[in-house]
Amino acid sequence: MTKKMLLAAALLVALLAWAGLALTTHADRQDNAPHKLDADKIGAAAGTKATVKDGVARIAWARTDVKVEVDGMPLKPFAGLGSWAAFTPAGAPARAGRGAMVMGDTVVFQDEVSPAMDAAFEHGLAVTALHNHFFYDKPKVYFMHIGGSGDPEKLAAGVKAVWDAIKKVRADRPKPATRFPGEAPTEGKIDAEAIEKALGHKGETQGGVVKVTIGREGTMHGVKVGGSMGLTTWAAFSGSDDHAAVDGDFIMTAGEVQPVLRALRKAGLHVVALHNHMIGEHPAFYFTHFWGKGKAEELARGIKAALDAQKGATTGTTGH
């Protein structure tokens, strides 16, 4: 092969390589280019109208169906009694479809929390917080934060399902309930050994209450801390073997939150709070508080299922 032929071949290879790089770069630009969400489709999927600001589509529902007083003053929905969900573009549109991320806050009364949470999980949404915003509110108002990623219309349909679950509760009973269904447990005897066997951990008994505590370790501001400093999962059983109440707290890392919440709800236990207890700890820990009524051993098995789900999430076998 002559020098001219070799030079031409080398030039051709270089041109082809440049063309391939240019096509790849163009495709990458397309993948990472911002895309707009269709607010009309999001609104239609949510059964309401969506507004758009700064590229974010937003839906809202003012809770005008229940009158609320805070510190003796009637509170209007615009002052903090509005449910909302906001959708922003997310994902690589050219290859993965035009995806979205949703974040939202849902106004819930106490008897609405479990149905709303169940609807969120059923439709692939995550529950990221459950807490109060007020003191001296009547009836008690709570706020359930939600999130998720994926197809924007499916996410919007999930938010609609959460809101519909709340509306069904109020349609069945216009006035928020003041207690959970079922009789309140009365003081009796609880078999501590049966609880310990079901949970796989030793407990303590005091005043007829059986309590199992499981410690965990972490650091806070560079200082090693553990169960004695509040890094614990615990469950306290009151009442009797046949009719008990359990309350408690799970300590979780971020990746463990959804599996634990889902397991608690699957076991029929009510999630009554989800929040943090500390600032500056490592890893970041979250805490969920729960309540349930029923046979003591069945309640313990439900908590054990949540512990197993947490263990699976920690080892990477379970996740949201």
C-alpha positions as semicolon CSV with decimal commas, in nm:
position;residue;x (nm);y (nm);z (nm)
1;M;0,000;0,000;0,000
2;T;0,141;0,340;-0,099
3;K;0,196;0,629;0,141
4;K;-0,095;0,817;-0,023
5;M;-0,326;0,523;0,030
6;L;-0,215;0,490;0,396
7;L;-0,268;0,862;0,452
8;A;-0,615;0,845;0,295
9;A;-0,709;0,546;0,509
10;A;-0,589;0,720;0,824
11;L;-0,785;1,031;0,729
12;L;-1,100;0,823;0,671
13;V;-1,066;0,654;1,012
14;A;-1,023;0,993;1,179
15;L;-1,330;1,132;1,001
16;L;-1,541;0,833;1,101
17;A;-1,426;0,862;1,463
18;W;-1,508;1,234;1,463
19;A;-1,851;1,165;1,316
20;G;-1,921;0,901;1,580
21;L;-1,814;1,135;1,859
22;A;-2,032;1,412;1,718
23;L;-2,334;1,181;1,701
24;T;-2,274;1,060;2,058
25;T;-2,235;1,415;2,185
26;H;-2,554;1,518;2,005
27;A;-2,741;1,223;2,155
28;D;-2,609;1,305;2,500
29;R;-2,724;1,664;2,457
30;Q;-3,068;1,535;2,362
31;D;-3,072;1,301;2,663
32;N;-2,981;1,578;2,906
33;A;-3,181;1,856;2,744
34;P;-3,455;1,993;2,965
35;H;-3,806;1,886;2,873
36;K;-4,141;2,031;2,958
37;L;-4,415;1,847;3,138
38;D;-4,767;1,848;2,998
39;A;-4,959;2,022;3,273
40;D;-5,294;1,948;3,108
41;K;-5,227;1,574;3,112
42;I;-5,105;1,590;3,473
43;G;-5,419;1,780;3,572
44;A;-5,642;1,536;3,387
45;A;-5,476;1,238;3,557
46;A;-5,520;1,406;3,895
47;G;-5,880;1,505;3,827
48;T;-5,808;1,875;3,872
49;K;-5,640;2,168;3,699
50;A;-5,261;2,204;3,709
51;T;-5,080;2,537;3,707
52;V;-4,724;2,593;3,583
53;K;-4,452;2,814;3,731
54;D;-4,078;2,791;3,664
55;G;-4,135;2,473;3,465
56;V;-4,302;2,303;3,763
57;A;-4,658;2,173;3,729
58;R;-4,858;2,199;4,049
59;I;-5,195;2,073;4,168
60;A;-5,370;2,170;4,490
61;W;-5,670;2,087;4,707
62;A;-5,784;2,324;4,981
63;R;-5,937;2,143;5,280
64;T;-6,263;2,335;5,303
65;D;-6,456;2,019;5,400
66;V;-6,363;2,032;5,771
67;K;-6,364;2,348;5,980
68;V;-6,045;2,385;6,184
69;E;-5,962;2,612;6,475
70;V;-5,607;2,687;6,589
71;D;-5,563;2,851;6,928
72;G;-5,934;2,931;6,928
73;M;-5,924;3,103;6,587
74;P;-6,100;2,965;6,277
75;L;-5,823;2,891;6,025
76;K;-5,884;2,945;5,654
77;P;-5,733;2,692;5,413
78;F;-5,502;2,952;5,255
79;A;-5,338;2,995;5,596
80;G;-5,199;2,641;5,589
81;L;-5,471;2,381;5,527
82;G;-5,396;2,306;5,163
83;S;-5,281;1,978;5,011
84;W;-5,053;2,010;4,709
85;A;-4,823;1,817;4,477
86;A;-4,555;1,960;4,249
87;F;-4,406;1,788;3,944
88;T;-4,068;1,873;3,791
89;P;-3,898;1,716;3,487
90;A;-3,658;1,436;3,574
91;G;-3,477;1,162;3,383
92;A;-3,324;1,149;3,036
93;P;-3,610;1,218;2,795
94;A;-3,454;1,078;2,478
95;R;-3,381;0,734;2,621
96;A;-3,587;0,685;2,935
97;G;-3,907;0,865;2,844
98;R;-4,022;1,202;2,967
99;G;-4,007;1,139;3,339
100;A;-4,091;1,350;3,640
101;M;-4,031;1,379;4,011
102;V;-4,316;1,465;4,245
103;M;-4,311;1,612;4,593
104;G;-4,617;1,704;4,795
105;D;-4,780;1,769;5,128
106;T;-5,116;1,623;5,223
107;V;-5,345;1,758;5,494
108;V;-5,481;1,465;5,694
109;F;-5,696;1,424;6,001
110;Q;-5,610;1,134;6,229
111;D;-5,860;0,888;6,081
112;E;-5,741;0,968;5,728
113;V;-5,373;0,887;5,775
114;S;-5,377;0,509;5,729
115;P;-5,609;0,509;5,424
116;A;-5,404;0,789;5,264
117;M;-5,076;0,608;5,332
118;D;-5,209;0,279;5,198
119;A;-5,320;0,454;4,877
120;A;-4,978;0,616;4,838
121;F;-4,800;0,281;4,870
122;E;-5,046;0,106;4,638
123;H;-4,967;0,361;4,366
124;G;-4,589;0,357;4,403
125;L;-4,547;0,677;4,601
126;A;-4,316;0,717;4,901
127;V;-4,421;0,869;5,234
128;T;-4,139;1,096;5,350
129;A;-4,279;1,265;5,663
130;L;-4,582;1,267;5,892
131;H;-4,607;1,537;6,155
132;N;-4,804;1,831;6,290
133;H;-4,779;2,197;6,191
134;F;-4,989;2,347;6,472
135;F;-5,049;2,345;6,846
136;Y;-5,397;2,368;7,000
137;D;-5,569;2,277;6,673
138;K;-5,922;2,139;6,677
139;P;-5,968;1,883;6,532
140;K;-5,606;1,767;6,526
141;V;-5,445;1,821;6,186
142;Y;-5,144;1,634;6,050
143;F;-4,940;1,660;5,733
144;M;-4,821;1,365;5,527
145;H;-4,544;1,441;5,280
146;I;-4,514;1,226;4,970
147;G;-4,267;1,181;4,685
148;G;-4,186;0,969;4,385
149;S;-4,031;0,950;4,039
150;G;-4,153;0,811;3,709
151;D;-4,422;0,874;3,453
152;P;-4,584;1,210;3,536
153;E;-4,938;1,097;3,462
154;K;-4,900;0,784;3,676
155;L;-4,761;0,995;3,958
156;A;-5,054;1,236;3,927
157;A;-5,297;0,944;3,932
158;G;-5,125;0,826;4,251
159;V;-5,175;1,165;4,416
160;K;-5,540;1,155;4,309
161;A;-5,575;0,811;4,470
162;V;-5,437;0,951;4,799
163;W;-5,679;1,243;4,791
164;D;-5,968;1,016;4,693
165;A;-5,894;0,788;4,989
166;I;-5,917;1,090;5,218
167;K;-6,241;1,207;5,058
168;K;-6,393;0,862;5,105
169;V;-6,320;0,873;5,477
170;R;-6,494;1,210;5,506
171;A;-6,785;1,096;5,289
172;D;-6,840;0,799;5,522
173;R;-6,793;1,008;5,838
174;P;-6,800;1,389;5,795
175;K;-6,661;1,455;6,143
176;P;-6,305;1,329;6,210
177;A;-6,288;1,042;6,457
178;T;-6,137;1,088;6,801
179;R;-6,002;0,733;6,844
180;F;-5,916;0,421;6,647
181;P;-6,187;0,160;6,584
182;G;-6,221;-0,120;6,838
183;E;-6,236;-0,137;7,214
184;A;-5,954;0,004;7,424
185;P;-5,745;-0,267;7,593
186;T;-5,782;-0,305;7,968
187;E;-5,502;-0,393;8,206
188;G;-5,424;-0,761;8,233
189;K;-5,128;-0,996;8,194
190;I;-4,894;-1,009;7,896
191;D;-4,666;-1,307;7,839
192;A;-4,324;-1,145;7,818
193;E;-4,155;-1,466;7,699
194;A;-4,394;-1,497;7,406
195;I;-4,322;-1,137;7,302
196;E;-3,947;-1,192;7,333
197;K;-3,968;-1,512;7,128
198;A;-4,170;-1,342;6,852
199;L;-3,931;-1,047;6,828
200;G;-3,607;-1,237;6,891
201;H;-3,494;-0,989;7,156
202;K;-3,505;-0,974;7,535
203;G;-3,745;-0,732;7,700
204;E;-3,820;-0,564;8,029
205;T;-4,143;-0,561;8,230
206;Q;-4,262;-0,277;8,447
207;G;-4,610;-0,211;8,582
208;G;-4,764;-0,471;8,352
209;V;-4,600;-0,322;8,039
210;V;-4,362;-0,540;7,838
211;K;-4,105;-0,337;7,645
212;V;-3,843;-0,456;7,398
213;T;-3,563;-0,218;7,302
214;I;-3,308;-0,268;7,021
215;G;-3,007;-0,036;7,009
216;R;-2,816;0,094;6,711
217;E;-2,488;0,280;6,665
218;G;-2,389;0,594;6,479
219;T;-2,193;0,914;6,524
220;M;-2,303;1,267;6,601
221;H;-2,069;1,561;6,552
222;G;-1,788;1,307;6,538
223;V;-1,885;1,139;6,867
224;K;-1,986;0,773;6,873
225;V;-2,340;0,728;7,006
226;G;-2,566;0,429;7,056
227;G;-2,883;0,302;7,216
228;S;-2,823;0,471;7,548
229;M;-2,822;0,806;7,366
230;G;-3,156;0,741;7,196
231;L;-3,060;0,542;6,887
232;T;-3,320;0,272;6,946
233;T;-3,609;0,081;6,800
234;W;-3,857;-0,013;7,072
235;A;-4,205;-0,153;7,124
236;A;-4,416;-0,142;7,441
237;F;-4,709;-0,380;7,495
238;S;-4,992;-0,287;7,731
239;G;-5,320;-0,461;7,819
240;S;-5,347;-0,838;7,800
241;D;-5,242;-1,125;7,576
242;D;-5,586;-1,142;7,414
243;H;-5,632;-0,768;7,372
244;A;-5,323;-0,552;7,380
245;A;-5,205;-0,217;7,255
246;V;-4,854;-0,161;7,121
247;D;-4,676;0,167;7,070
248;G;-4,319;0,223;6,969
249;D;-4,055;0,374;6,749
250;F;-3,832;0,254;6,465
251;I;-3,492;0,410;6,399
252;M;-3,409;0,391;6,028
253;T;-3,167;0,512;5,765
254;A;-3,317;0,670;5,453
255;G;-3,316;0,347;5,253
256;E;-3,497;0,160;5,529
257;V;-3,789;0,400;5,570
258;Q;-4,023;0,282;5,295
259;P;-3,979;-0,094;5,359
260;V;-4,046;-0,043;5,731
261;L;-4,353;0,175;5,674
262;R;-4,496;-0,069;5,421
263;A;-4,438;-0,365;5,653
264;L;-4,605;-0,188;5,945
265;R;-4,910;-0,106;5,736
266;K;-4,926;-0,458;5,593
267;A;-4,937;-0,584;5,953
268;G;-5,226;-0,349;6,032
269;L;-5,018;-0,120;6,253
270;H;-5,085;0,253;6,227
271;V;-4,798;0,489;6,148
272;V;-4,856;0,798;6,363
273;A;-4,538;0,999;6,301
274;L;-4,234;1,007;6,070
275;H;-3,963;1,260;6,144
276;N;-3,605;1,311;6,261
277;H;-3,484;1,335;6,621
278;M;-3,136;1,475;6,562
279;I;-2,927;1,703;6,342
280;G;-2,568;1,630;6,245
281;E;-2,571;1,254;6,300
282;H;-2,411;1,001;6,065
283;P;-2,569;0,822;5,901
284;A;-2,881;1,037;5,891
285;F;-3,153;0,864;6,096
286;Y;-3,531;0,888;6,071
287;F;-3,787;0,773;6,324
288;T;-4,137;0,640;6,275
289;H;-4,380;0,598;6,565
290;F;-4,658;0,340;6,551
291;W;-4,970;0,220;6,732
292;G;-5,177;-0,093;6,709
293;K;-5,436;-0,303;6,893
294;G;-5,499;-0,678;6,889
295;K;-5,359;-1,001;7,026
296;A;-5,017;-0,936;7,177
297;E;-4,835;-1,210;6,983
298;E;-4,991;-1,101;6,652
299;L;-4,880;-0,743;6,716
300;A;-4,529;-0,869;6,794
301;R;-4,520;-1,069;6,472
302;G;-4,618;-0,757;6,279
303;I;-4,329;-0,566;6,432
304;K;-4,095;-0,857;6,357
305;A;-4,202;-0,838;5,992
306;A;-4,102;-0,471;5,990
307;L;-3,768;-0,558;6,152
308;D;-3,710;-0,819;5,881
309;A;-3,800;-0,567;5,609
310;Q;-3,555;-0,324;5,763
311;K;-3,282;-0,588;5,769
312;G;-3,350;-0,667;5,404
313;A;-3,320;-0,300;5,311
314;T;-2,995;-0,267;5,506
315;T;-2,840;-0,563;5,321
316;G;-2,972;-0,442;4,988
317;T;-3,237;-0,709;4,933
318;T;-3,536;-0,482;4,986
319;G;-3,599;-0,125;4,877
320;H;-3,840;0,129;4,741
